[in-house]
Each structure stands twice: as C-alpha cells, then as structure tokens.
C-alpha cells in the first residue's frame, strides 16, 4: 500500500512537471486554471504540493520568459510581498488557492532585472522566502533575491583561488572640523611596499563599513587589480558617526572639510598615494553620493573624480543638485549608476542630461534594480575602472573562473535539431551532465569527466526521440542543478 501510494505521488509530480512547465508563459497560468477546476480538497492539495516540489528542481521564484511567479506554501491567514518593486511597502497581496496552503503572486519584469524582496506573513512578520535559496545583503539584514534569466551575477565579489590579497588597516582619526573622531579602514593592494618608489591612485569611500562588509569591496579590489580591470589603488573607507547629519544634514559642510582638509593629508602623509586631484576618487551610495558630490564640488582642487551609486540629492531641497546644474562648470568627472525601481531615477536622469549639456565628462547607466547593495556592489569595479583603468590582461594569461555553480537555460529552446547548453564551475572536479525524459530514463550522457573551473558548453542533438520536455541535470561535487529542455520535431 505504501509503495503504491508513493508511486502514485511520483507519477502525479511527473504529470504536473510535464503539463505545467512548458517554454511559453503559460505553464503557471495553465496550472492555476487546472487546480482551480479540482473539487476534491485532498487531490487539490496533492497537486499543489507536487507543483511546488517539481519547481524546486529549477528554482523558485519560477521564471517563465519575463514573468516571475512567487510561491509560499505554509499555514498563514494572509501573505504579501515587500521589495524593490513595491517600494518596500507590504501592499502586494499574494493569492491563496482555495483548499490548499499555497499562496502565489506573479508579474512581469525586465529580463535582466535583479530585485530584493521579503515575504510578510499575516501582515506583520517579515521573512526570507523559504523556497528561494538566493539572498543578497542589505542594510537591515539579508533579503531574498529575484534574478531574472538575463541577469549576470558579479564574479568579482567572491575571492578566487590564487588571487593575491591586499591588506586592510584601521585607524581612528580626530577631526577639528566636526569635533569628533572617525574610524577609517585603509586598503593596501597586494605587493604594496612602503620602501618602493611606486605610487598609487586613491579611492575614498563613504559608508566604509558597508562597502567593506556588504559590498565585499576588498575582494572586489583584489579581483579587479589581479584581472587588470583597474590599476592598483589605495582604498580609504570612512565609517560615519551619523550619516544623516554628516552626509545630508547640519554637519555636511564640516564633514566635507574634514574629508578634504584633514583626511586626505593624513593619508598622503602615511601612504604612497599620487597627490594629484586627477588621481583621487570620492564615491558613495545614496546619501553617501550626496556628500561625495558636495565634497568634489567644494574641493575640486583635491577631488576631480566623483562616483555616485544611486545618489540621493533630495536633502536640503536638492541643494547640491541645483548647485551643480546651475554651474559654473568645474573640472570634475562623474560616474553615476542607479536603478529604475528607485524613486530617484528621474532626478538622476535630469542630472545626467544637464551635465552633458554643460560639457561635463560623465558616464551613466541605469539598471532594472532597486536601491540596494546588490546593485552597488555589482558596479563598484566598473566605476573605479572608468577612472583608473588597468592594463589589459591577455586572455592566455588569465582564465576567469566564475564564482558560482550554474547551468544556463539552453539556447534555442524549444529546439530542433540541436541546442547549446552552457554551464559554469567555480572549482575543478568530476562533472556529469545527463539528459533524462520525464520517466527518469537516460536519453544522453553529455558530460562525464573531470573538468577545470570555468565556463563550458556542449551541444545536445537528441536524434531519434519524440517531441516533449526533457530534463538536463548538471552535477559537480555536491552541487547539482536541473533545467528543462523542450524538443519539437
């Protein structure tokens, strides 16, 4: 009896997987129509459970083209979602399928969107999505991450084997301008020698602790220098005492004076920096972008480079925005990025357009993301590289290893007569890539060998098999991932 029951549940799972996991954006909607047509509560609950279990193989939230489907399976009276796409208000309700404990919510996003979110249980308890293993650090703890199919995870935020590691030192510096002391962290690149004649550009960073520990800045610098993306730099990370008052409030002018007139001389006197305005960059996020703009504007003879991660210019009635836009033009270069799921993006677009008209050298880019460390950490290397580019590294001299295990959706899909599967390995080891039909029968063994870390691809030609859905499962070490292939004759 037990074996019969288990076999029935297994066949039900396969039926759900076959019926509701097609390539087009109809799989979930077809499932929804089907399950709502079931009157038997027991069978309805089994179908719901099987649907969730089937999609655990390929990842939740479910991505069907540009549609993402969020699921929550547990006892609750109400469920809602709060995240970058709701302005972090828990106003987006998840729907519950009657006679089940399955909640759902779906909407479309850009194919390269990356967004943070949390689930809210019964209107008050905020939790990470238990069905989603992907997380991203945030200022108030980790968030669940939705990464749409075309989003590329930043490889530079994870330390790669063999990459030389820089040194991180800390100081407490008194300031007469603010009548307080600041904790700063100084990053020295690998190979830094105080007795050498070599000198380095300096990157000064607001919200120092957050860039260090949420944005993995030392690792980013290690990887960026090693790969030749940036020239070796000295990093100066400043932890604020009260970022609201120092970055945007009553102490902003005094803090800017501390930064330019006290901190820079302190660093220049102790380390082998290049004492030139064109070799100094000040950057920051949100309010940290606001104060970075104030510092470079007030002291362009010290900082000729300004980096803005989602610069929040609205304090003091858009004081620094209006000041810069109204001129006069100064010798400052700007690099700014922001997300289209941030309320500040119209202001940043206006800032860009105004500076271009004035003849400023400015690079900007916007992403379908929110006001988050996921966005900022993925754009720190590119920002620094624009100001201080490194020497190109020959492809034969460096092999870039991905920082995570993954297998990408095959292309084309659906396909006939062949399709390409690309996968990445963060470490070398025995690897298999096997294609199964929905009964579990092996259709093709595409890979079965020791592979080096890096990116790999293989062509699958199914040959004499019937049209339908197949599963390609990649296994390397203790990691595995499965994707769905749709073959059409």
N, C-alpha and C positions, 0 to 999 in steps of 0.2 A: 504493500500500500504506500509506504513512504517513498520507494523508488518511483512508483507510478506518479505520485504527486510531484516529485522533483522533476521528473521528465516532462510532465505537463507544463510546469512553470518555465522550464528551459525552452520548450517549444514556443510558449507564449512570448518569451523575451525575444526569440529569433523572429517571430511573426511581427512583433512591434518594430524591431530593428529594420526588417525588410520593408515593411509597409510605410513607415513614417520617417525614414532618413534619406530621402531622395536628394538629388542635387539642387533642385529648384527651391524657391522659398515657399514651399507648400507642405513640407514634412510636418512641422509642428501644427500648422493650421488644419491639416488633414487629421492628425491625431486628435486635436481638440474637437473637431466635428464628430469623429468616431466615438470618443469616450463619452461625450455628452448624449450620444444615442443609446448608451447602455443603461438599462434599468436595474439590473441586478447589482446591488451595492458591493457584494463580495467580488464579483468579476471586475467591476469598475475599479475597485481598489487594487486588484492584481494588475490590471492593465496600466494603471498609473505608476505602480512600483516598477513594473517591467520597463516602462518608457524611461524612467529616471535611471535605472540600472544600465540600460542599453547605452544611454548617452554619457555615462561615466567613462566609457571607453574612449570617447573622442573629445570630452571636455564640456563643462558647463560653466558659464552660460553657453547655450547652443548657438552656433553661428550658421545661419543659412543665407548665403550671399551677404547682403548688407543688413540683414535682420539678426538681432541678438535676442535670445529667449532666456530670461532669468527664471529659475525654479527654486522652490523651497518646499521640502517635504518634512512636515512635523506638525504636532498639535499646536495650534495658535488660533486665537479669535480673529485677529486681523494681522496683515503683513503689508509693509510698504517698503519702498526703496528711497534712499537718500544718497546723492552723489553729485559728481560734477555736472551731470545732465539734469539735475533738479535744483541746482543752486544750493545743494545740501539741505534742502527742506524735505522732510519725510511726507510729502504730499502726494507722491505717486503710489497709488494703492495697487497691490498685487491681487489678482482674482483667484478665488478658490473654486476648484472643481467640486461640485456637489457630491456628497457621499465619499469623498476622499480627503486625505490630508495634504494634497498637492496644491500649492499656490504657484501662479505664473504671472509674468509680465513680459511683453515683447514690444520692441520698437526698432526702427531702422537707425543706423549710424553710418558715418563715412567708413569706407573700407579700411582706412589706416588709422581710425580713431583709437585712442587709449585713454581710459577713464577710470577714476576711482569711485568706489561706492561702498555702502554698507546696507544691511537689511535691518529693518526696525520691526521688532515683534511687539504686538499689542500696543502700538503707539508710543512706547517708551523705552524699550530695551534694544539698544543698538548692538548688532553683532556682525562679525565677519561672515561671509557667505560660506556655510559649511560644505557646499558642493563644489566650491571653487578653490583649488589649491594655490592659485596665483595671488600674491599680495604685493603691495607697494608701500614703502614707509611714508608716513605723513606726520605733520606737526603735532597731531593728537593721537599718535599711535598708528599701527598699520591699517591699511584699507584693502578691501578686495579689489582686484584689477580686472577690468574688461579690456582685452586687447583684441581688436578686430583682425581678420585674416591677413591684411596687408601691413600691419604694424610690425616694424623690425625692432626687436629688443636691443638695447645698447650693450655691445660686447665689452665696452671699456670700463664698466662699473664693477667687474669681477676680476680679481687678481689672477693672472695667467702664470702657469708654471714657468720658471726660468726668467721672469721679468725682474730686473734689478729694482729694489725697493728703496725709496727715499727715506729721509729721517724727519721725524716730527718733534719739535721742541716747544715748550710752553714758557710764557713769561707773564708777569703782572706788571703793567705799566701805569704809573700815576699820570694824571692829566691836570694841569693847572686851568685849562680852558673849561673843563666840565666839573672840576673839583671832585674828581672820582678816579678810580683805577679800573683798568680793563685787562681782562685775560686775553692774550693773543697766542696763537699757535703758528709756528714758522715751519714750513715745509722746505727741506733742502733736497734737491734732486740727487739720485744715486750718483756717486762719483764726485760730489762736491768736496772741494779741497780748499780750505782757508788759506793755504800757502801758495795756491796757484794764482796765475795772473788772469785766469778766465773770469769773466763777469757775466751776470745773468739779468734778464728782464725780471720784473717783479709784478706779481698779481695780488692785489689787495681785495679781500673778500669780506662782505658784510655777513651777518648771521653765521659767524665762523663755525660754531659747534654743529649747526645744522648741515652746512656744506660738508663738514668732515664726516659726520656720522649718518646723515640721511641721504646725502648725495654721493657718498664714497669718494670725495674729492682726492684724497691722497692716492687711491688706487687709479682713479681716472688720470691723474698726472703721471703716475708711473707708466701706465699703458700708453698714454699719448706720447710721452717722451720716447719710450722704447720703440714704438712703431713709426716714429718720425713724423707724427701728426703735428706736434709742436716742438719748438726748440726747448731745451732745458730751462726751467724757470724756477724762481724762488716764490713760494706761496705764503701769504700772510693772511691768516684767518682771525678775525676780530669778533669776540663774543660781546654782544651789547649787554648793558646792565638793564636798560628798559628801552626796547626797540621802538615803542610808540613815541616816547618823548624825544629820544635821540635821533630817530630816523624821520619822524614826521611832526613832532610836537615842539615844545618850548625850548628844547636843548639842541635842535637841529643845527643851528649856526655854530654853537660852541663845539658840538661833536665834529662838524666838518673842519673846524680849526684844529682840533686835536688830531684828526686824521692826517691832515696835510702838513701841519706845522710841528707836531710832536712825534707822531708815529713814524712818518717817512724818515725824518732824520735819525730816529732811533734805529731803524732797520738799515739804512745806508751806512751808519757808523759801525755796525756789527757784522754785516754780511757783504759779500762781493756782488752787490747789485750794480746795474748800469744807471748812474744818477742822471737820467735824462727823462723828460716828460713823455717822450715817444716810446719809452721802454717801461712805462708804468701803466697798468690797467687797474681800474677800480670797478668792481661789479657787485651786484646784489639782486635779491629776489623781492618782489612785492614792495613793501616799504623800504627794503634794502636797495631796491632800484631807485626809489625816490631820493634817498640820501646819496647814492652814488652819483646821480645826476647833479645834485646840489654841490657835492664835493668837486666834481670835474668842472662845473660852471664857475664856481667861486675861485678855484685854484687851477686854471688851465695851464699855468706855467709849471705845474707839478704833475698833473694827470691829463694827458692828451688823449686817453682812451677810456671809454665808458661802456660797460656791458650791463644790459638790462634784461633780467629774467622776469617777465610779467611786471614791468614797472608800474607801481600803483601811485599815480601822480595826483590823486584827488585831494590829499590833505592841504589845508590852508587855501581852499578854493583854487586848487590846481596851480599853486604858486610857481613851482619850478617849470611846469609845462608852459605856462603863459610867459615866463621869463625867457625860456629858450626860444620859443616860437617867435616872440616879438623881437628877438635879437638884442644887440648886434651879433653877427656871426663870429664865433670863436674857433680856434684851431683845436677842435675836438672831433674824434671819430667815434661813431656809435654802432653798437651791435645790439639788436633787440629781438627777442622772440616772445611769443605769447600764444595763448590758446583761444580758440573760437568758442569754447564753453566757459569763458571768463567774461564777467560783465565789463571788464576794462578794455576789451579788444577794439571797440570803436575809437576810444581815445588814443590807443597805440597806433591805429591806422592813420588817424589825423596827425599824430606826432611825426610819423614816417613821411607823410606827404608834405608836411610843412617844411621839414628839414631838407628834403630833396629839392624843393623849390628854392631854398636858400643856398643850395650848392654844397651841403654837407656831404661828407663821405659816410654813408650809413648802410648797413646790411640788416635786413629784417626778414623774418619768416614767421608765419603763423601755422599752428597745428590744430587738428581737431582733438584738443585735450582741455583739461581744466587747470585751475590754479593749484598746481601740485608739484611735489618733489619728483614725481615720476617724469614730468615734463622737463624740469630744470636740470636734473642730474643727467638726462639724456642729451642735453645741449650745452653742457659745460665745456667739453673738449672742443667742439666745433667753434664755440665762441672764442676761446683762447687761441685756437689755431688761426682764426681770421686775423688776429692782432699779431701773433708771434708764430708764424708757420715754421714747421721744422723742415729739415732736408728730406726729400722723398727717399723712401727705402725701396730698393729693388725687390721685386716680387720673389726672386730666388733667394734673397737674403732673409726674408721674414715670411713665416707662414702664420696667418692669423687664425687662432683657434677660437671657436665660439665658446661662450661662457655657459651655455646650457644645452641640454639634450632635447632634440626636437626632430620631428619629421613633418615636412610641409605638405599641404594638400597637393596631390598630383595634378599635373597640367599636360594636356587638357583633361577636363573632367565634366561631363561624360566624354568618353574617348573611343576611337576606333581608327586605325588598328593598334595603336600603341600610345603609351603615356609615359611621362617622365616623373620620377619620384626623387626629391631632394631631401637629404637629412643631414643633421649636424651632430657631432660627437664632441663633448668637452674633454674627453680623455680617450686614450687608445684602449683597445680591448676586443675580445671576441664579440662579434656582432652578427645578428641574423635579421633578415628582412624577408618575411614569408607572407604570401597571399593565400587567404582562405576563402571558401564560399561560406554561406550563412549556416551550413550544417557543421562547419568545422573541418571540412576536408581540405587538405593542402592542394592548392592549384599550382603554385610556383614557388620555388625557393630562389629568391633573387640575390640574396647575400648570405654567406655562411663562412666567415673568415675573420681573422684578426685585422682590424682597421686602425689607422692612426687617427688622432684627434683632428678635427677639421670638418670641412664640408664635402659631402659625397653625393653622387647622383647615379641612378640606374634606370634603364629603360625596361618597361614591362610590356610584353607582347603576349596577350592571353591565348592567342591561337584558337583552337577548336573548342571553345567553351560557349555556353549560352549567354545571352544578354542578361544583365542583372547587376545586383550590388555585391561587391566583394570587399573583404577586409584585408588591409596590408598592415602587418604588425612588426614594428621595429623593436628589437631587444638588444641592449648592450649593458653588460654588468647587471646591476639591479634595476635598471630603468627600462621602461617599455612605453610605447605609445602606438595607438591604432588609428588609421584613417580609413575612410570609406571610398571605394572606387566604383564608378558607375560605367559599365561596359555596354555599349549599344552596337549591335550588329547592323 
